[in-house]
Protein backbone atom coordinates (compact mmCIF):
# COMPACT_ATOMS: atom_id res chain seq x y z
CA UNK A 1 0.00 0.00 0.00
CA UNK A 2 1.22 3.46 -0.84
CA UNK A 3 1.78 5.89 1.99
CA UNK A 4 -1.64 7.30 2.73
CA UNK A 5 -1.47 11.01 2.13
CA UNK A 6 -4.28 13.53 2.58
CA UNK A 7 -7.00 13.43 -0.05
CA UNK A 8 -8.48 16.64 -1.49
CA UNK A 9 -10.96 18.44 0.73
CA UNK A 10 -14.62 18.16 -0.26
CA UNK A 11 -17.77 20.07 0.78
CA UNK A 12 -19.10 18.99 4.18
CA UNK A 13 -22.71 18.03 4.86
CA UNK A 14 -23.94 21.48 6.02
CA UNK A 15 -22.48 23.04 2.86
CA UNK A 16 -24.21 20.44 0.70
CA UNK A 17 -27.50 21.07 2.51
CA UNK A 18 -27.21 24.78 1.80
CA UNK A 19 -26.69 24.06 -1.89
CA UNK A 20 -29.65 21.68 -1.83
CA UNK A 21 -31.91 24.36 -0.37
CA UNK A 22 -31.10 26.76 -3.18
CA UNK A 23 -31.49 24.08 -5.84
CA UNK A 24 -34.85 22.94 -4.46
CA UNK A 25 -36.15 26.48 -4.38
CA UNK A 26 -35.37 26.86 -8.08
CA UNK A 27 -36.71 23.43 -9.00
CA UNK A 28 -40.05 24.03 -7.29
CA UNK A 29 -40.74 26.59 -9.98
CA UNK A 30 -38.99 24.77 -12.83
CA UNK A 31 -40.05 21.17 -12.19
CA UNK A 32 -43.41 21.45 -14.05
CA UNK A 33 -41.41 22.05 -17.25
CA UNK A 34 -39.22 18.98 -16.70
CA UNK A 35 -42.21 16.90 -15.62
CA UNK A 36 -44.24 17.64 -18.74
CA UNK A 37 -44.30 14.95 -21.44
CA UNK A 38 -43.63 16.03 -25.02
CA UNK A 39 -46.31 13.63 -26.26
CA UNK A 40 -48.92 15.73 -24.41
CA UNK A 41 -47.58 19.05 -25.64
CA UNK A 42 -50.60 19.97 -27.81
CA UNK A 43 -53.29 17.94 -26.06
CA UNK A 44 -52.59 19.69 -22.75
CA UNK A 45 -51.60 23.10 -24.21
CA UNK A 46 -48.31 23.03 -22.32
CA UNK A 47 -46.85 26.18 -23.85
CA UNK A 48 -49.85 28.28 -22.88
CA UNK A 49 -49.98 26.71 -19.41
CA UNK A 50 -46.31 27.01 -18.48
CA UNK A 51 -44.68 29.76 -20.56
CA UNK A 52 -45.72 33.39 -20.95
CA UNK A 53 -43.21 34.30 -23.67
CA UNK A 54 -42.98 34.18 -27.49
CA UNK A 55 -41.26 30.94 -28.62
CA UNK A 56 -38.87 32.83 -30.95
CA UNK A 57 -37.41 34.88 -28.08
CA UNK A 58 -37.11 31.77 -25.89
CA UNK A 59 -35.24 29.89 -28.61
CA UNK A 60 -32.86 32.79 -29.24
CA UNK A 61 -31.98 33.12 -25.55
CA UNK A 62 -31.60 29.39 -24.94
CA UNK A 63 -29.43 28.82 -27.99
CA UNK A 64 -27.08 31.48 -26.70
CA UNK A 65 -27.08 29.86 -23.26
CA UNK A 66 -26.50 26.36 -24.66
CA UNK A 67 -23.63 27.61 -26.82
CA UNK A 68 -21.94 28.83 -23.64
CA UNK A 69 -22.41 25.51 -21.84
CA UNK A 70 -19.25 24.56 -20.01
CA UNK A 71 -17.56 24.33 -16.63
CA UNK A 72 -17.04 28.08 -16.29
CA UNK A 73 -18.04 29.55 -12.97
CA UNK A 74 -21.35 31.37 -13.05
CA UNK A 75 -22.06 34.02 -10.45
CA UNK A 76 -25.81 34.67 -10.28
CA UNK A 77 -26.99 38.21 -9.59
CA UNK A 78 -27.76 39.10 -5.99
CA UNK A 79 -27.48 35.63 -4.53
CA UNK A 80 -28.46 35.41 -0.88
CA UNK A 81 -25.52 35.44 1.51
CA UNK A 82 -26.99 32.46 3.36
CA UNK A 83 -26.42 30.31 0.32
CA UNK A 84 -30.11 29.45 0.10
CA UNK A 85 -30.38 30.54 -3.52
CA UNK A 86 -31.45 33.47 -5.66
CA UNK A 87 -33.25 36.29 -3.89
CA UNK A 88 -34.83 37.39 -7.19
CA UNK A 89 -36.42 34.02 -8.07
CA UNK A 90 -39.91 35.56 -8.40
CA UNK A 91 -38.62 37.28 -11.55
CA UNK A 92 -38.11 33.90 -13.20
CA UNK A 93 -41.61 32.56 -12.58
CA UNK A 94 -44.89 34.36 -12.01
CA UNK A 95 -45.94 33.98 -8.37
CA UNK A 96 -49.61 33.54 -9.19
CA UNK A 97 -49.65 31.59 -12.49
CA UNK A 98 -46.24 29.92 -12.07
CA UNK A 99 -45.54 30.64 -15.75
CA UNK A 100 -42.02 31.34 -16.96
CA UNK A 101 -41.46 35.10 -17.22
CA UNK A 102 -37.75 35.54 -17.90
CA UNK A 103 -35.87 33.01 -20.01
CA UNK A 104 -32.56 34.80 -19.40
CA UNK A 105 -32.94 34.51 -15.62
CA UNK A 106 -34.10 30.90 -16.05
CA UNK A 107 -31.01 30.00 -18.08
CA UNK A 108 -28.69 31.76 -15.61
CA UNK A 109 -30.24 29.95 -12.65
CA UNK A 110 -30.11 26.59 -14.43
CA UNK A 111 -26.44 27.08 -15.24
CA UNK A 112 -25.67 28.10 -11.66
CA UNK A 113 -27.36 25.03 -10.17
CA UNK A 114 -25.29 22.53 -12.12
CA UNK A 115 -22.56 20.31 -10.69
CA UNK A 116 -19.57 22.25 -12.12
CA UNK A 117 -20.80 25.67 -11.06
CA UNK A 118 -21.88 24.69 -7.55
CA UNK A 119 -18.30 23.71 -6.79
CA UNK A 120 -19.20 20.11 -6.00
CA UNK A 121 -16.52 18.38 -8.06
CA UNK A 122 -13.07 17.27 -7.01
CA UNK A 123 -10.73 17.68 -10.02
CA UNK A 124 -9.70 14.35 -11.52
CA UNK A 125 -6.00 15.23 -11.80
CA UNK A 126 -5.90 16.58 -8.26
CA UNK A 127 -7.34 13.34 -6.94
CA UNK A 128 -4.87 11.22 -8.92
CA UNK A 129 -2.01 13.28 -7.53
CA UNK A 130 -3.29 12.78 -3.99
CA UNK A 131 -3.50 9.05 -4.62
CA UNK A 132 0.26 9.08 -5.29
CA UNK A 133 -0.06 8.50 -9.01
CA UNK A 134 3.05 9.51 -10.94
CA UNK A 135 1.89 10.87 -14.27
CA UNK A 136 4.88 9.42 -16.14
CA UNK A 137 4.30 5.95 -14.73
CA UNK A 138 0.60 5.55 -15.51
CA UNK A 139 0.17 2.27 -17.29
CA UNK A 140 -2.74 3.39 -19.41
CA UNK A 141 -1.45 6.79 -20.44
CA UNK A 142 -0.13 5.71 -23.85
CA UNK A 143 -2.53 2.83 -24.34
CA UNK A 144 -5.56 2.96 -26.65
CA UNK A 145 -7.89 0.04 -26.07
CA UNK A 146 -9.83 0.60 -29.27
CA UNK A 147 -9.62 -2.82 -30.87
CA UNK A 148 -12.63 -4.22 -29.00
CA UNK A 149 -14.30 -0.96 -27.97
CA UNK A 150 -15.77 2.03 -29.74
CA UNK A 151 -14.31 5.48 -29.09
CA UNK A 152 -16.81 6.33 -26.35
CA UNK A 153 -16.29 3.11 -24.41
CA UNK A 154 -12.51 3.28 -24.78
CA UNK A 155 -12.55 6.85 -23.41
CA UNK A 156 -14.64 5.76 -20.42
CA UNK A 157 -12.76 2.56 -19.64
CA UNK A 158 -9.29 4.10 -19.74
CA UNK A 159 -10.18 7.04 -17.49
CA UNK A 160 -12.13 4.99 -14.96
CA UNK A 161 -9.67 2.10 -14.83
CA UNK A 162 -6.82 4.50 -14.12
CA UNK A 163 -8.74 5.94 -11.19
CA UNK A 164 -9.82 2.53 -9.90
CA UNK A 165 -6.27 1.13 -10.00
CA UNK A 166 -5.02 4.22 -8.17
CA UNK A 167 -7.66 3.88 -5.44
CA UNK A 168 -6.95 0.15 -5.12
CA UNK A 169 -3.23 0.82 -4.69
CA UNK A 170 -3.89 3.63 -2.21
CA UNK A 171 -6.08 1.33 -0.08
CA UNK A 172 -3.93 -1.76 -0.53
CA UNK A 173 -6.67 -3.70 -2.34
CA UNK A 174 -6.35 -6.31 -5.08
CA UNK A 175 -9.96 -7.46 -5.43
CA UNK A 176 -12.45 -5.48 -7.51
CA UNK A 177 -16.20 -6.11 -7.78
CA UNK A 178 -17.61 -4.63 -10.99
CA UNK A 179 -21.41 -4.51 -10.61
CA UNK A 180 -23.48 -4.27 -13.77
CA UNK A 181 -20.37 -5.31 -15.66
CA UNK A 182 -22.27 -5.85 -18.93
CA UNK A 183 -19.94 -6.89 -21.73
CA UNK A 184 -16.94 -6.86 -19.40
CA UNK A 185 -14.87 -4.11 -21.01
CA UNK A 186 -13.92 -2.40 -17.74
CA UNK A 187 -13.38 -5.71 -15.92
CA UNK A 188 -11.11 -7.06 -18.65
CA UNK A 189 -9.07 -3.87 -18.76
CA UNK A 190 -8.62 -3.81 -14.98
CA UNK A 191 -7.40 -7.41 -14.89
CA UNK A 192 -5.23 -7.37 -18.02
CA UNK A 193 -3.62 -3.98 -17.67
CA UNK A 194 -3.57 -3.34 -13.94
CA UNK A 195 -3.08 -6.82 -12.51
CA UNK A 196 -6.28 -6.76 -10.43
CA UNK A 197 -8.49 -9.69 -9.44
CA UNK A 198 -11.89 -8.69 -10.84
CA UNK A 199 -15.33 -10.18 -10.37
CA UNK A 200 -17.75 -8.85 -12.98
CA UNK A 201 -21.36 -9.30 -11.85
CA UNK A 202 -24.25 -8.82 -14.26
CA UNK A 203 -27.90 -9.85 -14.05
CA UNK A 204 -27.93 -11.02 -17.68
CA UNK A 205 -26.65 -14.53 -18.30
CA UNK A 206 -26.23 -13.55 -21.96
CA UNK A 207 -23.93 -10.71 -20.96
CA UNK A 208 -21.93 -13.02 -18.70
CA UNK A 209 -21.35 -15.60 -21.43
CA UNK A 210 -20.54 -12.85 -23.94
CA UNK A 211 -18.09 -11.26 -21.50
CA UNK A 212 -16.28 -14.58 -21.03
CA UNK A 213 -15.86 -15.06 -24.77
CA UNK A 214 -14.86 -11.44 -25.34
CA UNK A 215 -12.32 -11.60 -22.54
CA UNK A 216 -10.84 -14.77 -24.05
CA UNK A 217 -10.38 -13.02 -27.39
CA UNK A 218 -9.08 -9.89 -25.72
CA UNK A 219 -6.39 -11.84 -23.88
CA UNK A 220 -5.44 -13.56 -27.12
CA UNK A 221 -5.23 -10.45 -29.27
CA UNK A 222 -4.48 -7.73 -26.71
CA UNK A 223 -3.00 -4.82 -28.60
CA UNK A 224 -0.94 -2.02 -27.15
CA UNK A 225 -0.42 1.18 -29.09
CA UNK A 226 3.05 2.41 -28.20
CA UNK A 227 5.13 4.72 -30.28
CA UNK A 228 8.42 2.92 -31.15
CA UNK A 229 10.09 6.22 -31.94
CA UNK A 230 9.76 7.49 -28.39
CA UNK A 231 11.60 5.22 -25.99
CA UNK A 232 11.21 6.61 -22.49
CA UNK A 233 12.26 5.41 -19.07
CA UNK A 234 9.40 2.94 -19.07
CA UNK A 235 10.56 1.16 -22.28
CA UNK A 236 12.16 -2.27 -22.09
CA UNK A 237 14.07 -3.53 -25.14
CA UNK A 238 14.45 -7.26 -25.36
CA UNK A 239 17.15 -8.30 -27.83
CA UNK A 240 17.18 -12.07 -28.41
CA UNK A 241 19.84 -13.77 -30.59
CA UNK A 242 18.39 -15.13 -33.85
CA UNK A 243 20.34 -18.35 -33.62
CA UNK A 244 18.64 -19.40 -30.39
CA UNK A 245 16.95 -22.75 -31.12
CA UNK A 246 13.74 -24.17 -29.70
CA UNK A 247 14.13 -26.62 -26.87
CA UNK A 248 12.51 -29.93 -27.80
CA UNK A 249 11.50 -30.77 -24.28
CA UNK A 250 10.17 -27.95 -22.10
CA UNK A 251 10.42 -28.26 -18.38
CA UNK A 252 8.06 -26.30 -16.16
CA UNK A 253 10.56 -23.52 -15.51
CA UNK A 254 11.58 -23.22 -19.19
CA UNK A 255 8.15 -22.73 -20.81
CA UNK A 256 8.07 -18.96 -20.85
CA UNK A 257 11.80 -18.57 -21.51
CA UNK A 258 11.74 -20.76 -24.62
CA UNK A 259 8.59 -19.25 -26.11
CA UNK A 260 9.85 -15.74 -25.42
CA UNK A 261 13.28 -16.23 -27.00
CA UNK A 262 11.95 -17.86 -30.14
CA UNK A 263 9.11 -15.44 -30.79
CA UNK A 264 10.51 -12.02 -29.96
CA UNK A 265 13.40 -11.78 -32.39
CA UNK A 266 14.44 -8.12 -32.76
CA UNK A 267 11.16 -7.01 -31.15
CA UNK A 268 10.74 -4.19 -28.67
CA UNK A 269 8.23 -4.45 -25.83
CA UNK A 270 7.44 -1.66 -23.43
CA UNK A 271 6.89 -2.33 -19.75
CA UNK A 272 3.21 -1.80 -20.52
CA UNK A 273 3.29 -5.51 -21.38
CA UNK A 274 5.18 -6.58 -18.28
CA UNK A 275 2.28 -6.41 -15.81
CA UNK A 276 0.61 -9.09 -17.91
CA UNK A 277 3.54 -11.54 -17.63
CA UNK A 278 3.70 -14.12 -14.88
CA UNK A 279 6.07 -13.27 -12.06
CA UNK A 280 8.18 -16.25 -13.03
CA UNK A 281 8.57 -15.05 -16.64
CA UNK A 282 9.71 -11.63 -15.43
CA UNK A 283 12.27 -13.16 -13.12
CA UNK A 284 13.68 -15.20 -16.06
CA UNK A 285 13.96 -12.10 -18.22
CA UNK A 286 15.78 -10.24 -15.47
CA UNK A 287 18.26 -13.09 -15.00
CA UNK A 288 18.96 -13.67 -18.70
CA UNK A 289 19.15 -10.10 -19.98
CA UNK A 290 21.72 -7.71 -18.61
CA UNK A 291 20.60 -4.61 -20.48
CA UNK A 292 17.23 -4.04 -18.83
CA UNK A 293 16.41 -0.36 -18.56
CA UNK A 294 13.05 -0.60 -16.84
CA UNK A 295 12.62 0.90 -13.40
CA UNK A 296 12.20 -1.52 -10.46
CA UNK A 297 8.71 -2.97 -10.29
CA UNK A 298 6.98 -4.69 -7.40
CA UNK A 299 6.70 -8.45 -7.97
CA UNK A 300 3.15 -8.66 -6.64
CA UNK A 301 2.00 -6.24 -9.32
CA UNK A 302 3.54 -8.38 -12.06
CA UNK A 303 2.65 -11.85 -10.88
CA UNK A 304 0.04 -14.03 -12.57
CA UNK A 305 1.12 -17.13 -10.60
CA UNK A 306 1.50 -18.87 -13.98
CA UNK A 307 -2.24 -18.32 -14.50
CA UNK A 308 -2.02 -17.41 -18.19
CA UNK A 309 0.22 -18.18 -21.13
CA UNK A 310 2.62 -15.41 -22.04
CA UNK A 311 1.40 -15.65 -25.64
CA UNK A 312 -2.03 -14.45 -24.59
CA UNK A 313 -0.66 -11.02 -23.69
CA UNK A 314 1.80 -10.19 -26.43
CA UNK A 315 0.87 -7.43 -28.90
CA UNK A 316 -0.27 -8.46 -32.35
CA UNK A 317 2.79 -8.76 -34.61
CA UNK A 318 5.13 -9.68 -31.76
CA UNK A 319 4.98 -13.37 -32.68
CA UNK A 320 6.91 -14.39 -35.79
CA UNK A 321 5.38 -17.32 -37.71
CA UNK A 322 7.20 -20.63 -37.46
CA UNK A 323 6.71 -23.99 -39.14
CA UNK A 324 8.23 -25.88 -36.26
CA UNK A 325 6.00 -28.76 -35.22
CA UNK A 326 7.70 -28.73 -31.84
CA UNK A 327 6.82 -25.06 -31.36
CA UNK A 328 3.13 -25.58 -32.17
CA UNK A 329 2.96 -28.59 -29.86
CA UNK A 330 4.56 -26.68 -27.03
CA UNK A 331 2.21 -23.72 -27.45
CA UNK A 332 -0.79 -26.05 -27.37
CA UNK A 333 0.49 -27.64 -24.18
CA UNK A 334 0.93 -24.23 -22.55
CA UNK A 335 -2.58 -23.16 -23.55
CA UNK A 336 -4.06 -26.38 -22.22
CA UNK A 337 -2.23 -25.77 -18.95
CA UNK A 338 -3.64 -22.25 -18.88
CA UNK A 339 -7.20 -23.55 -19.15
CA UNK A 340 -6.58 -25.77 -16.16
CA UNK A 341 -5.45 -22.98 -13.86
CA UNK A 342 -7.48 -19.89 -14.76
CA UNK A 343 -10.44 -21.03 -12.73
CA UNK A 344 -8.49 -20.67 -9.49
CA UNK A 345 -10.25 -17.84 -7.63
CA UNK A 346 -7.14 -17.04 -5.59
CA UNK A 347 -5.05 -16.16 -8.65
CA UNK A 348 -4.26 -12.49 -9.06
CA UNK A 349 -5.03 -10.69 -12.33
CA UNK A 350 -8.09 -12.84 -13.07
CA UNK A 351 -11.41 -11.64 -14.47
CA UNK A 352 -14.33 -13.84 -13.43
CA UNK A 353 -17.75 -12.99 -14.96
CA UNK A 354 -20.68 -13.97 -12.74
CA UNK A 355 -24.46 -13.82 -13.18
CA UNK A 356 -26.45 -12.42 -10.26
CA UNK A 357 -29.14 -9.80 -9.65
CA UNK A 358 -27.72 -7.26 -7.21
CA UNK A 359 -29.90 -5.47 -4.67
CA UNK A 360 -29.09 -3.48 -1.56
CA UNK A 361 -29.64 -6.68 0.48
CA UNK A 362 -27.41 -8.95 -1.62
CA UNK A 363 -25.07 -11.16 0.42
CA UNK A 364 -21.71 -10.88 -1.30
CA UNK A 365 -20.32 -14.04 0.33
CA UNK A 366 -23.08 -16.02 -1.40
CA UNK A 367 -21.95 -14.67 -4.77
CA UNK A 368 -18.17 -14.57 -4.28
CA UNK A 369 -16.77 -17.43 -2.22
CA UNK A 370 -13.29 -15.97 -1.80
CA UNK A 371 -14.52 -12.47 -0.93
CA UNK A 372 -11.90 -10.29 0.71
CA UNK A 373 -11.40 -6.60 1.32
CA UNK A 374 -12.36 -5.07 -2.01
CA UNK A 375 -13.31 -2.04 -4.05
CA UNK A 376 -16.80 -1.97 -5.59
CA UNK A 377 -17.15 -0.19 -8.93
CA UNK A 378 -19.76 0.36 -11.60
CA UNK A 379 -19.56 2.03 -14.99
CA UNK A 380 -22.96 3.36 -16.09
CA UNK A 381 -24.99 1.19 -13.77
CA UNK A 382 -28.65 1.60 -14.68
CA UNK A 383 -31.43 2.87 -12.46
CA UNK A 384 -31.46 1.55 -8.88
CA UNK A 385 -28.23 -0.40 -9.29
CA UNK A 386 -26.17 2.76 -8.75
CA UNK A 387 -27.77 3.72 -5.39
CA UNK A 388 -27.82 0.06 -4.31
CA UNK A 389 -24.08 -0.09 -4.99
CA UNK A 390 -23.62 2.77 -2.52
CA UNK A 391 -25.85 1.03 0.04
CA UNK A 392 -23.85 -2.20 -0.25
CA UNK A 393 -20.63 -0.23 0.21
CA UNK A 394 -22.00 1.46 3.33
CA UNK A 395 -23.30 -1.77 4.91
CA UNK A 396 -20.68 -4.41 4.02
CA UNK A 397 -17.45 -4.33 6.01
CA UNK A 398 -15.47 -6.05 3.23
CA UNK A 399 -16.18 -3.24 0.75
CA UNK A 400 -13.57 -0.62 1.56
CA UNK A 401 -14.23 1.77 -1.31
CA UNK A 402 -16.69 2.56 -4.07
CA UNK A 403 -16.46 4.25 -7.47
CA UNK A 404 -19.84 4.46 -9.19
CA UNK A 405 -20.99 6.17 -12.39
CA UNK A 406 -24.75 5.90 -12.74
CA UNK A 407 -27.05 6.31 -15.73
CA UNK A 408 -30.66 5.76 -16.82
CA UNK A 409 -32.16 8.06 -14.20
CA UNK A 410 -35.63 7.39 -15.61
CA UNK A 411 -35.36 3.80 -14.32
CA UNK A 412 -34.87 4.92 -10.72
CA UNK A 413 -37.61 4.03 -8.27
CA UNK A 414 -38.85 6.96 -6.16
CA UNK A 415 -39.99 6.63 -2.59
CA UNK A 416 -42.58 9.41 -2.79
CA UNK A 417 -43.72 9.07 -6.40
CA UNK A 418 -46.97 7.34 -5.42
CA UNK A 419 -48.12 9.64 -2.65
CA UNK A 420 -51.39 7.72 -2.12
CA UNK A 421 -49.48 4.70 -0.82
CA UNK A 422 -49.35 4.56 2.97
CA UNK A 423 -46.08 2.63 3.10
CA UNK A 424 -43.09 4.07 1.31
CA UNK A 425 -41.01 1.67 -0.77
CA UNK A 426 -37.95 0.49 1.11
CA UNK A 427 -34.54 1.12 -0.45
CA UNK A 428 -35.89 3.21 -3.31
CA UNK A 429 -33.39 4.64 -5.75
CA UNK A 430 -34.35 8.22 -4.86
CA UNK A 431 -34.09 9.93 -2.47
CA UNK A 432 -31.30 8.39 -0.42
CA UNK A 433 -30.29 11.16 1.98
CA UNK A 434 -32.19 12.16 5.11
CA UNK A 435 -32.61 15.77 3.98
CA UNK A 436 -34.62 14.92 0.86
CA UNK A 437 -36.52 12.18 2.69
CA UNK A 438 -37.66 14.75 5.24
CA UNK A 439 -38.70 17.02 2.38
CA UNK A 440 -40.56 14.04 0.84
CA UNK A 441 -39.12 15.22 -2.46
CA UNK A 442 -40.27 13.63 -5.69
CA UNK A 443 -39.07 14.38 -9.22
CA UNK A 444 -41.31 12.06 -11.23
CA UNK A 445 -40.40 9.85 -14.16
CA UNK A 446 -40.63 12.54 -16.85
CA UNK A 447 -38.27 14.84 -14.94
CA UNK A 448 -35.84 11.98 -14.40
CA UNK A 449 -36.09 11.18 -18.10
CA UNK A 450 -35.25 14.79 -18.95
CA UNK A 451 -32.18 14.55 -16.69
CA UNK A 452 -30.75 12.15 -19.28
CA UNK A 453 -30.73 14.88 -21.95
CA UNK A 454 -27.24 16.01 -22.97
CA UNK A 455 -26.85 19.79 -22.90
CA UNK A 456 -23.20 19.62 -23.98
CA UNK A 457 -24.09 17.63 -27.09
CA UNK A 458 -26.79 20.12 -28.04
CA UNK A 459 -24.23 22.89 -27.51
CA UNK A 460 -21.94 21.39 -30.16
CA UNK A 461 -24.72 21.04 -32.70
CA UNK A 462 -26.10 17.59 -31.92
CA UNK A 463 -29.63 18.93 -31.69
CA UNK A 464 -32.90 17.31 -30.68
CA UNK A 465 -35.03 15.39 -33.22
CA UNK A 466 -37.65 18.14 -33.34
CA UNK A 467 -39.65 16.85 -36.31
CA UNK A 468 -40.08 13.32 -34.93
CA UNK A 469 -41.20 14.76 -31.58
CA UNK A 470 -43.58 17.05 -33.44
CA UNK A 471 -45.05 14.11 -35.36
CA UNK A 472 -45.70 12.22 -32.12
CA UNK A 473 -47.31 15.19 -30.37
CA UNK A 474 -49.69 15.87 -33.30
CA UNK A 475 -50.52 12.16 -33.52
CA UNK A 476 -51.54 12.26 -29.86
CA UNK A 477 -53.99 15.04 -30.65
CA UNK A 478 -55.57 12.89 -33.39
CA UNK A 479 -55.79 9.90 -31.03
CA UNK A 480 -57.45 12.02 -28.34
CA UNK A 481 -60.00 13.63 -30.69
CA UNK A 482 -60.98 10.57 -32.75
CA UNK A 483 -60.39 7.64 -30.42
CA UNK A 484 -61.09 9.24 -27.03
CA UNK A 485 -57.75 8.13 -25.59
CA UNK A 486 -56.10 10.81 -23.45
CA UNK A 487 -53.29 8.59 -22.15
CA UNK A 488 -51.99 5.80 -24.37
CA UNK A 489 -50.33 2.93 -22.52
CA UNK A 490 -48.71 1.53 -25.66
CA UNK A 491 -45.68 3.11 -27.30
CA UNK A 492 -45.33 3.91 -30.98
CA UNK A 493 -41.61 3.24 -30.89
CA UNK A 494 -38.90 4.46 -33.24
CA UNK A 495 -40.78 4.39 -36.53
CA UNK A 496 -40.11 7.96 -37.67
CA UNK A 497 -37.05 6.96 -39.70
CA UNK A 498 -39.12 4.36 -41.54
CA UNK A 499 -41.76 6.85 -42.70
CA UNK A 500 -41.68 9.01 -45.81
CA UNK A 501 -44.23 11.59 -44.60
CA UNK A 502 -46.49 12.58 -41.71
CA UNK A 503 -49.37 10.72 -43.37
CA UNK A 504 -47.25 7.57 -43.55
CA UNK A 505 -46.23 8.06 -39.90
CA UNK A 506 -49.83 8.31 -38.69
CA UNK A 507 -50.98 5.27 -40.68
CA UNK A 508 -48.12 3.14 -39.42
CA UNK A 509 -48.60 4.34 -35.82
CA UNK A 510 -52.33 3.67 -35.74
CA UNK A 511 -51.75 0.18 -37.08
CA UNK A 512 -49.08 -0.50 -34.44
CA UNK A 513 -51.40 0.77 -31.70
CA UNK A 514 -54.22 -1.45 -32.93
CA UNK A 515 -56.55 1.46 -33.74
CA UNK A 516 -59.03 1.55 -36.62
CA UNK A 517 -57.36 3.52 -39.42
CA UNK A 518 -60.68 4.11 -41.23
CA UNK A 519 -61.78 6.61 -38.56
CA UNK A 520 -59.40 9.26 -39.93
CA UNK A 521 -59.12 10.10 -43.60
CA UNK A 522 -56.05 11.38 -45.38
CA UNK A 523 -57.62 14.84 -45.48
CA UNK A 524 -58.19 14.89 -41.71
CA UNK A 525 -54.64 13.81 -41.03
CA UNK A 526 -53.15 16.49 -43.24
CA UNK A 527 -55.44 19.13 -41.74
CA UNK A 528 -53.97 18.37 -38.31
CA UNK A 529 -50.48 18.62 -39.74
CA UNK A 530 -51.10 21.99 -41.42
CA UNK A 531 -52.84 23.35 -38.33
CA UNK A 532 -49.98 22.53 -35.97
CA UNK A 533 -47.01 23.12 -38.27
CA UNK A 534 -46.81 26.88 -37.46
CA UNK A 535 -46.58 25.92 -33.77
CA UNK A 536 -43.62 23.59 -34.19
CA UNK A 537 -41.32 26.30 -32.83
CA UNK A 538 -43.26 26.18 -29.53
CA UNK A 539 -42.40 22.50 -29.18
CA UNK A 540 -38.77 23.14 -30.11
CA UNK A 541 -38.47 25.97 -27.58
CA UNK A 542 -40.13 23.89 -24.86
CA UNK A 543 -37.75 21.01 -25.41
CA UNK A 544 -34.81 23.39 -25.25
CA UNK A 545 -36.09 24.57 -21.85
CA UNK A 546 -35.98 20.92 -20.72
CA UNK A 547 -32.45 20.48 -22.10
CA UNK A 548 -31.16 23.56 -20.25
CA UNK A 549 -32.85 22.32 -17.07
CA UNK A 550 -31.50 18.75 -17.39
CA UNK A 551 -28.19 19.35 -15.52
CA UNK A 552 -30.14 20.65 -12.51
CA UNK A 553 -32.15 17.42 -12.20
CA UNK A 554 -28.95 15.41 -12.51
CA UNK A 555 -27.33 17.65 -9.88
CA UNK A 556 -30.17 16.88 -7.48
CA UNK A 557 -29.73 13.12 -7.96
CA UNK A 558 -25.95 13.29 -7.52
CA UNK A 559 -26.21 15.60 -4.51
CA UNK A 560 -28.63 13.15 -2.93
CA UNK A 561 -26.08 10.32 -3.30
CA UNK A 562 -23.19 12.42 -2.01
CA UNK A 563 -25.20 13.58 1.01
CA UNK A 564 -26.10 9.96 1.77
CA UNK A 565 -22.41 9.05 1.87
CA UNK A 566 -21.60 12.06 4.05
CA UNK A 567 -24.23 10.84 6.52
CA UNK A 568 -22.50 7.47 7.05
CA UNK A 569 -20.28 7.28 10.14
CA UNK A 570 -17.58 4.90 8.91
CA UNK A 571 -16.83 6.74 5.66
CA UNK A 572 -13.59 8.71 5.77
CA UNK A 573 -13.83 10.50 2.43
CA UNK A 574 -16.39 10.98 -0.35
CA UNK A 575 -16.57 13.14 -3.46
CA UNK A 576 -17.94 13.73 -6.93
CA UNK A 577 -15.39 13.55 -9.73
CA UNK A 578 -15.90 14.41 -13.39
CA UNK A 579 -14.26 11.50 -15.21
CA UNK A 580 -15.35 11.84 -18.84
CA UNK A 581 -15.79 14.37 -21.59
CA UNK A 582 -19.56 15.10 -21.41
CA UNK A 583 -19.84 15.36 -25.20
CA UNK A 584 -18.52 11.82 -25.60
CA UNK A 585 -20.15 10.48 -22.44
CA UNK A 586 -22.92 12.70 -20.99
CA UNK A 587 -23.18 10.71 -17.74
CA UNK A 588 -19.68 11.72 -16.75
CA UNK A 589 -19.72 12.01 -12.93
CA UNK A 590 -18.38 9.39 -10.55
CA UNK A 591 -19.47 9.11 -6.91
CA UNK A 592 -16.42 7.98 -4.94
CA UNK A 593 -16.03 7.09 -1.27
CA UNK A 594 -13.47 5.39 0.98
CA UNK A 595 -13.92 3.93 4.43
CA UNK A 596 -11.62 4.51 7.37
CA UNK A 597 -8.52 2.40 6.77
CA UNK A 598 -8.14 1.02 10.30
CA UNK A 599 -6.63 -2.23 9.11
CA UNK A 600 -3.95 -0.67 6.90
CA UNK A 601 -0.70 0.88 7.95
Secondary structure, DSSP 8 states (H G I E B T S, - for coil): ------------HHHHHHHHHHHHHHHHHHHHHHHS-GGGTTTTTHHHHHB-S-HHHHHHHHHHHHHT-SS-----TTB-TTSS-BTTGGGTB-TTT--B--HHHHHHHHHHTSTTTTT-B--HHHHHHHTT--GGG-TTTT----SSS-HHHHHHHHHHHHHHHHHHHHHT--EEEEET-TT-HHHHHHHHHH--EEEEEES-HHHHHHHHHHHHHHHHH------TT---TTEEE----TT----SS--GGGHHHHHHHHH-TT-EEEHHHHTTS-HHHHHHHHHH-S--------HHHH--TT-S-GGGGS-TT-S-----HHHHHHHHHHHHHHHHHTT-TT-SS-EEEEE----TT--HHHH-TT--SEEEEEEEEETHHHHHHHHHHHH-TTEEEEEEEEE-GGG--BTTSSTT-SS--TT-SB--SHHHHHTT----HHHHHHTT--HHHHHTT----HHHHHHHHHHHHHHHHHH--SS-SS---S-GGG-SSHHHHHHHHHHHHT--GGGS-HHHHHHHHHHHHTTHHHHHHHHHHHHHHHHHHHHHHHHHHHHHHHH-TTEEEEEEEE-S-TTT-S--EEEEEEE--TT--
